[in-house]
Amino acid sequence: MRHSRFALAVSLAALLAAPLARNSAAGAAARASGQAQGTEITVAAAISMKDVLEALGKKIAGRAGAPKPVFNFGASGILQTQIEEGAPVDLFISAAPAQMNALEAKGLLLEGTRRDIAGNRLVLVVPAGSTVVKRAEDLKKPEVRMIALGEPRSVPAGQYAAQALRSLSLFDVLQPKFVFAQNVRAVLTYVSGRDADAGFVYETDAKSTEKVSIAMALPASSYTPVVYPAAVIRNAKNAAGAQSFLEFLASREAGTIFEQFGFTPPAK
């Protein structure tokens, strides 16, 4: 009888312990999942940084405590608008100060996190093998029918191109030939696909494909320096992770990779 009561007690204890064990395991899994999700950060970045940022993301993948960046690439002006409208973004990287300045003026940046992480150069590209354009003045030739550049209202590369062309007294005369693209990579596609006879992109974009050739680098004095500012967004869901990734982007290790992709150190 005593053995029977003992067996019953053991069985009841086992039955009571099973749900507790399941709940404990479920709780641990949930906490682990939460921790994993907590390492993710949403990075809205200028599309001209696509290749290098993806490489940098892979560089830190698997490092203990390293954030996992999830990228949203696009024209800096469009990304700025998305952030202003409340899009969930932890870190913003623009291809020009103007978009970052606008967010800062509205109090949308986490104070003290803004820094410049890289620079670039503006170049004039033509389809590979083309010899019609070798300098900016050649864009006036009748053989040049379409010139691609980013939409200046939202694409920094287009803004830089417009500055350079105005500085060279070419903007007005060439305007009938312009075809505007939604971002700098679209400009590259137009030229590489021979849908445009020439286009203005960053040097890093030009070096990303063998389907275009650099006709010339625009004079540095003809446009404001290309600078990529980055900052954590004030309402970031993972501000700590975003700050950690930003610190990595500003590190010497990341700087070497930026240079490998053709970026320059940010202008002082």
The 8 nearest C-alpha neighbors of each residue, nearest first, counted from 0:
[[1, 3, 2, 4, 5, 6, 7, 8],
 [0, 2, 4, 3, 5, 6, 7, 8],
 [3, 1, 5, 0, 4, 6, 7, 8],
 [2, 4, 0, 6, 5, 1, 7, 8],
 [5, 3, 7, 1, 6, 2, 8, 0],
 [4, 6, 2, 8, 3, 7, 1, 9],
 [7, 5, 9, 3, 8, 4, 2, 10],
 [6, 8, 4, 10, 5, 9, 3, 11],
 [9, 7, 5, 11, 6, 10, 12, 4],
 [10, 8, 12, 6, 7, 11, 13, 5],
 [9, 11, 13, 7, 12, 8, 6, 14],
 [12, 10, 14, 8, 13, 9, 15, 7],
 [13, 11, 9, 15, 10, 14, 16, 8],
 [14, 12, 16, 10, 11, 15, 17, 9],
 [15, 13, 11, 12, 17, 16, 10, 18],
 [14, 16, 12, 13, 17, 11, 18, 19],
 [15, 17, 13, 19, 14, 18, 12, 20],
 [16, 18, 20, 19, 14, 15, 13, 21],
 [19, 17, 21, 20, 16, 22, 15, 14],
 [20, 18, 22, 16, 17, 21, 23, 15],
 [21, 19, 23, 17, 18, 22, 24, 16],
 [20, 22, 18, 24, 19, 23, 25, 17],
 [21, 23, 25, 19, 20, 24, 26, 18],
 [22, 24, 20, 26, 21, 25, 19, 27],
 [25, 23, 27, 21, 26, 22, 20, 28],
 [24, 26, 22, 28, 27, 23, 21, 29],
 [25, 27, 29, 23, 24, 28, 22, 30],
 [26, 28, 30, 24, 29, 25, 31, 23],
 [29, 27, 31, 25, 26, 30, 32, 24],
 [28, 30, 32, 26, 31, 27, 33, 25],
 [31, 29, 33, 27, 32, 28, 34, 26],
 [32, 30, 28, 34, 33, 29, 27, 35],
 [31, 33, 29, 35, 30, 34, 28, 36],
 [32, 34, 30, 36, 31, 35, 37, 29],
 [33, 35, 37, 31, 32, 36, 30, 38],
 [36, 34, 32, 37, 33, 38, 31, 39],
 [35, 37, 33, 38, 34, 39, 32, 31],
 [36, 38, 34, 35, 39, 33, 237, 40],
 [37, 39, 66, 36, 35, 67, 240, 40],
 [40, 38, 67, 36, 37, 66, 68, 41],
 [41, 39, 68, 89, 69, 67, 241, 237],
 [40, 42, 69, 89, 88, 68, 70, 90],
 [41, 43, 90, 70, 91, 69, 89, 71],
 [44, 42, 71, 91, 72, 70, 90, 92],
 [45, 43, 92, 72, 91, 93, 42, 46],
 [44, 46, 75, 93, 73, 47, 74, 94],
 [45, 47, 72, 73, 49, 48, 44, 74],
 [46, 48, 45, 49, 204, 183, 184, 201],
 [49, 47, 46, 51, 45, 50, 52, 44],
 [48, 50, 46, 52, 47, 51, 53, 72],
 [51, 49, 53, 52, 48, 54, 47, 260],
 [50, 52, 54, 53, 48, 49, 55, 260],
 [53, 51, 55, 54, 49, 50, 48, 56],
 [52, 54, 56, 50, 55, 51, 49, 57],
 [53, 55, 51, 57, 52, 56, 58, 50],
 [56, 54, 58, 52, 57, 53, 51, 59],
 [55, 57, 53, 58, 54, 59, 52, 60],
 [58, 56, 60, 54, 55, 59, 53, 61],
 [57, 59, 55, 56, 60, 54, 61, 53],
 [58, 60, 57, 62, 56, 61, 65, 55],
 [61, 59, 57, 62, 58, 56, 67, 65],
 [60, 62, 59, 63, 65, 64, 57, 58],
 [63, 61, 65, 59, 60, 64, 66, 58],
 [62, 64, 65, 61, 60, 59, 66, 38],
 [63, 65, 62, 66, 38, 61, 240, 67],
 [64, 66, 62, 63, 59, 67, 60, 38],
 [67, 65, 38, 240, 39, 68, 64, 244],
 [66, 68, 39, 38, 40, 69, 65, 60],
 [69, 67, 40, 39, 41, 70, 66, 42],
 [68, 70, 41, 40, 42, 67, 39, 71],
 [71, 69, 42, 43, 41, 68, 72, 44],
 [70, 72, 43, 42, 44, 73, 69, 41],
 [73, 71, 46, 44, 45, 43, 70, 49],
 [74, 72, 46, 45, 75, 78, 44, 182],
 [73, 75, 182, 154, 77, 76, 45, 46],
 [74, 76, 78, 45, 93, 77, 79, 154],
 [77, 75, 153, 79, 78, 74, 154, 98],
 [76, 78, 80, 79, 74, 75, 153, 81],
 [79, 77, 81, 75, 80, 76, 82, 74],
 [78, 80, 76, 82, 77, 81, 75, 98],
 [79, 81, 83, 77, 78, 82, 84, 76],
 [82, 80, 78, 84, 86, 83, 79, 77],
 [83, 81, 86, 85, 79, 84, 80, 78],
 [82, 84, 80, 81, 85, 79, 102, 86],
 [85, 83, 81, 82, 86, 80, 79, 87],
 [84, 86, 82, 83, 87, 81, 88, 80],
 [85, 87, 82, 81, 88, 84, 83, 80],
 [88, 86, 85, 89, 235, 82, 41, 236],
 [89, 87, 41, 90, 86, 235, 42, 43],
 [88, 90, 235, 41, 232, 231, 241, 40],
 [91, 89, 231, 42, 241, 232, 230, 88],
 [90, 92, 43, 229, 230, 44, 42, 231],
 [93, 91, 229, 44, 228, 45, 43, 227],
 [92, 94, 45, 75, 95, 227, 228, 44],
 [93, 95, 227, 45, 155, 226, 75, 92],
 [96, 94, 93, 226, 97, 227, 155, 225],
 [95, 97, 99, 98, 100, 228, 226, 93],
 [98, 96, 100, 99, 95, 101, 155, 93],
 [99, 97, 101, 100, 96, 79, 76, 95],
 [98, 100, 96, 102, 101, 97, 103, 93],
 [99, 101, 103, 97, 98, 102, 96, 104],
 [102, 100, 104, 98, 99, 103, 97, 105],
 [103, 101, 105, 99, 107, 104, 100, 106],
 [102, 104, 100, 106, 105, 101, 108, 107],
 [103, 105, 101, 102, 106, 100, 107, 99],
 [106, 104, 102, 103, 107, 101, 108, 83],
 [105, 107, 103, 104, 108, 102, 233, 109],
 [106, 108, 233, 102, 105, 103, 232, 109],
 [109, 107, 232, 233, 103, 106, 110, 231],
 [110, 108, 233, 232, 231, 112, 111, 107],
 [109, 111, 112, 108, 113, 233, 231, 106],
 [110, 112, 113, 109, 230, 108, 114, 231],
 [113, 111, 230, 110, 231, 109, 114, 242],
 [114, 112, 230, 229, 111, 228, 231, 115],
 [113, 115, 228, 229, 116, 112, 230, 249],
 [116, 114, 228, 227, 229, 265, 117, 226],
 [115, 117, 249, 227, 265, 228, 114, 248],
 [118, 116, 265, 264, 227, 263, 226, 115],
 [117, 119, 265, 226, 263, 225, 264, 262],
 [118, 120, 262, 225, 263, 201, 202, 226],
 [121, 119, 202, 201, 225, 122, 118, 216],
 [120, 122, 201, 217, 200, 202, 216, 199],
 [123, 121, 216, 217, 200, 202, 201, 199],
 [122, 124, 199, 215, 214, 198, 213, 216],
 [125, 123, 213, 214, 198, 212, 197, 211],
 [124, 126, 197, 212, 211, 196, 190, 127],
 [125, 127, 211, 191, 190, 129, 193, 212],
 [128, 126, 211, 212, 210, 129, 125, 209],
 [127, 129, 126, 130, 212, 211, 125, 210],
 [128, 130, 127, 126, 131, 125, 132, 212],
 [129, 131, 132, 128, 133, 125, 214, 127],
 [132, 130, 129, 133, 137, 142, 143, 140],
 [133, 131, 137, 130, 134, 138, 214, 125],
 [132, 134, 214, 215, 137, 131, 130, 135],
 [135, 133, 136, 137, 132, 215, 214, 138],
 [134, 136, 137, 138, 133, 132, 215, 123],
 [137, 135, 138, 134, 139, 169, 140, 132],
 [138, 136, 132, 139, 135, 140, 134, 133],
 [137, 139, 136, 140, 135, 143, 132, 173],
 [140, 138, 137, 136, 141, 173, 143, 172],
 [139, 141, 142, 138, 137, 143, 136, 131],
 [142, 140, 143, 139, 144, 138, 137, 131],
 [143, 141, 140, 144, 131, 196, 139, 138],
 [144, 142, 141, 140, 196, 145, 138, 139],
 [143, 145, 176, 142, 141, 196, 146, 195],
 [146, 144, 176, 195, 196, 177, 143, 147],
 [147, 145, 177, 197, 198, 176, 195, 196],
 [148, 146, 198, 178, 186, 177, 179, 195],
 [149, 147, 179, 157, 199, 198, 186, 180],
 [148, 150, 157, 180, 179, 154, 182, 183],
 [149, 151, 179, 154, 157, 152, 180, 153],
 [152, 150, 157, 158, 154, 153, 149, 155],
 [153, 151, 150, 154, 158, 76, 157, 155],
 [152, 154, 76, 151, 150, 77, 74, 155],
 [155, 153, 157, 151, 149, 74, 150, 156],
 [156, 154, 158, 157, 95, 94, 159, 153],
 [157, 155, 159, 158, 154, 149, 160, 183],
 [158, 156, 149, 151, 160, 155, 154, 148],
 [157, 159, 151, 155, 161, 156, 160, 162],
 [158, 160, 162, 156, 157, 161, 222, 155],
 [161, 159, 157, 163, 162, 158, 156, 164],
 [160, 162, 158, 164, 163, 159, 157, 165],
 [163, 161, 159, 165, 222, 160, 164, 166],
 [162, 164, 221, 166, 160, 222, 165, 161],
 [163, 165, 170, 169, 167, 161, 166, 162],
 [166, 164, 168, 170, 162, 167, 163, 169],
 [165, 167, 163, 164, 221, 168, 162, 222],
 [166, 168, 164, 165, 169, 163, 221, 170],
 [169, 167, 165, 166, 170, 164, 171, 172],
 [170, 168, 164, 167, 172, 171, 165, 173],
 [169, 171, 164, 165, 173, 172, 174, 168],
 [172, 170, 174, 173, 169, 168, 165, 175],
 [171, 173, 169, 170, 174, 175, 139, 168],
 [174, 172, 170, 171, 176, 175, 169, 139],
 [173, 175, 171, 177, 176, 172, 170, 169],
 [176, 174, 173, 177, 172, 171, 145, 178],
 [177, 175, 145, 174, 173, 146, 144, 178],
 [178, 176, 146, 174, 175, 147, 145, 179],
 [177, 179, 147, 146, 145, 148, 180, 176],
 [178, 180, 150, 148, 149, 147, 177, 181],
 [179, 181, 149, 182, 150, 185, 186, 148],
 [180, 182, 150, 149, 185, 74, 179, 154],
 [183, 181, 74, 185, 149, 180, 184, 154],
 [182, 184, 186, 185, 149, 200, 156, 187],
 [185, 183, 187, 186, 182, 188, 47, 46],
 [184, 186, 188, 187, 183, 182, 180, 189],
 [187, 185, 183, 189, 184, 188, 147, 180],
 [186, 188, 184, 190, 185, 189, 191, 183],
 [187, 189, 185, 191, 186, 190, 192, 184],
 [190, 188, 194, 186, 192, 195, 187, 191],
 [189, 191, 195, 193, 187, 192, 188, 126],
 [190, 192, 210, 188, 211, 126, 193, 189],
 [191, 193, 189, 190, 194, 188, 126, 195],
 [194, 192, 190, 195, 191, 126, 189, 196],
 [193, 195, 189, 192, 190, 196, 191, 145],
 [196, 194, 190, 145, 193, 189, 197, 146],
 [195, 197, 145, 143, 146, 125, 190, 193],
 [198, 196, 125, 146, 195, 124, 190, 147],
 [199, 197, 147, 146, 124, 148, 123, 190],
 [198, 200, 123, 148, 122, 124, 160, 147],
 [201, 199, 122, 121, 183, 156, 204, 202],
 [200, 202, 121, 204, 203, 120, 122, 205],
 [201, 203, 205, 204, 120, 122, 121, 206],
 [202, 204, 261, 206, 201, 205, 260, 207],
 [205, 203, 207, 201, 206, 202, 200, 47],
 [204, 206, 202, 203, 207, 208, 201, 211],
 [207, 205, 203, 204, 208, 202, 209, 261],
 [206, 208, 204, 205, 203, 209, 260, 50],
 [209, 207, 210, 206, 205, 211, 204, 191],
 [210, 208, 211, 127, 207, 212, 206, 205],
 [211, 209, 191, 127, 208, 126, 212, 192],
 [212, 210, 127, 126, 191, 209, 125, 124],
 [213, 211, 127, 125, 124, 126, 214, 210],
 [212, 214, 124, 215, 123, 125, 122, 211],
 [215, 213, 133, 124, 123, 212, 125, 132],
 [216, 214, 123, 213, 122, 134, 217, 133],
 [215, 217, 122, 123, 121, 218, 214, 213],
 [216, 218, 122, 121, 219, 215, 123, 221],
 [219, 217, 220, 221, 216, 222, 163, 121],
 [218, 220, 221, 222, 217, 224, 223, 120],
 [219, 221, 218, 222, 223, 163, 217, 224],
 [220, 222, 163, 218, 166, 219, 162, 217],
 [223, 221, 163, 162, 159, 220, 219, 224],
 [222, 224, 225, 159, 221, 220, 219, 162],
 [225, 223, 226, 222, 266, 219, 118, 119],
 [226, 224, 119, 118, 223, 95, 120, 227],
 [225, 227, 118, 95, 265, 117, 224, 94],
 [226, 228, 94, 117, 93, 115, 95, 116],
 [229, 227, 115, 114, 93, 92, 116, 96],
 [228, 230, 92, 91, 114, 113, 115, 93],
 [231, 229, 113, 112, 91, 90, 232, 108],
 [230, 232, 90, 109, 89, 112, 108, 241],
 [231, 233, 108, 235, 109, 89, 234, 90],
 [234, 232, 109, 108, 107, 235, 231, 110],
 [235, 233, 232, 236, 107, 89, 109, 88],
 [236, 234, 89, 238, 232, 237, 233, 88],
 [235, 237, 238, 89, 234, 87, 88, 40],
 [238, 236, 235, 240, 239, 40, 241, 89],
 [237, 239, 241, 235, 240, 242, 236, 89],
 [238, 240, 242, 241, 237, 243, 244, 236],
 [241, 239, 243, 237, 66, 242, 238, 244],
 [240, 242, 238, 244, 243, 239, 90, 89],
 [243, 241, 245, 239, 240, 244, 238, 246],
 [242, 244, 240, 246, 241, 245, 239, 247],
 [245, 243, 247, 241, 246, 242, 248, 240],
 [246, 244, 248, 242, 247, 243, 241, 249],
 [247, 245, 249, 243, 244, 248, 242, 250],
 [246, 248, 244, 250, 245, 249, 243, 253],
 [249, 247, 245, 253, 246, 250, 244, 116],
 [248, 250, 246, 247, 116, 245, 253, 251],
 [251, 249, 247, 252, 253, 248, 254, 246],
 [250, 252, 254, 253, 255, 249, 248, 247],
 [253, 251, 250, 254, 255, 256, 247, 248],
 [254, 252, 256, 250, 248, 255, 251, 257],
 [255, 253, 251, 257, 256, 252, 250, 258],
 [254, 256, 258, 253, 257, 252, 259, 251],
 [257, 255, 259, 253, 258, 254, 260, 252],
 [256, 258, 254, 262, 260, 259, 255, 253],
 [257, 259, 262, 261, 255, 260, 256, 263],
 [258, 260, 256, 257, 261, 255, 262, 254],
 [261, 259, 258, 257, 262, 51, 203, 256],
 [262, 260, 258, 203, 259, 257, 263, 202],
 [263, 261, 258, 119, 257, 118, 260, 117],
 [262, 264, 118, 119, 117, 258, 265, 261],
 [263, 265, 117, 118, 266, 262, 116, 254],
 [266, 264, 117, 118, 226, 116, 115, 267],
 [267, 265, 264, 118, 226, 224, 117, 225],
 [266, 265, 264, 115, 226, 224, 118, 117]]
